[in-house]
Amino acid sequence: MNVFSKKQVIGVDITPAVTSMAIVDVRGNIIAQDSIPTDEYTDINRYVEALSEHIVALAMANGGIESIRSVGVSAPSANSLTGSLEHAVNLPWKEVVPLQVMLCERMGLAVIVANDAYASAMGEYVYGTAHGMQNFIVISLGHGGVGSSFFTNGHPYVGYHGFAGEIGHVCVVPNGRRCNCGRNGCLEQYVSERGVILTAQELLAGSQQSSLLRTYDTLSFKDIVQCCEKNDELAKEVFNRTGKMLGLGLANYATIINPEAIILTGEEQTKAIQWMAPSLDASFEEHIFHNSRKKVKILVSMLNNREREFLGASALAWTIKEYSLFL
């Protein structure tokens, strides 16, 4: 088969609960999808075997494996310089896992593995809100963590060891909440979904104020959003405090990077932006370096999460040199 006819790649998105994969064509159209449960595979070898089998089966059902140019993989704690998962906090495998090599050897295709925030930024750059921008930051607000990636002069910056952009682990509260990374006061402990729930629990414990939040046995992020929609004052205060903390973290980031824009992603978190926006904007402008005030745009991604992760992983796949045993 002529290599120039290969107009499809496979994008893979690994999360703690599920691993999703999709065939994406050169125009960014998602052709077909499949998934496997990540957390059912505690053994990395069994996981790689299952993932490879599903990728190959998906390809065979949609034009054949010989139609696939390459595979891009987005994962937490992935290092694009080494192609490895490195001490992932929220995945079943805590060691250094050479995932890129393992998948390439099993499937016979070119594979690139990169941090999920990096992949997300690639999706925004090629297909989303950052299209046409050269200097920007993408913030990924997730359930338990906060990730980021930034572009300078149209190129992603990953750092000397591949760990650039770990904004979630910047300390914003000395001796603050304990983080899964082993340190205290990390930003993600205050602005991730889990961090928002902790703030709500602290407010409930420290106040006698009546609130719909008290009617839930187990409070979720969605519950807090729903209470805000019902004009619950304590619920709105949760996001007021979250916005202040996020604004502080973003201001510190923007002071160093000096971006054109900061793009917020995270399907659940961005639903709450209307309640965070006033305190977020005020905190951001208060703490950013004065020469950058009123110059950095804070935007919400126009892509939905699933679409962005597939497109980001597929955009990664197009960046690597083609290799295939099925030429």
Disulfide bonds with the S-S distance in Angstrom:
none
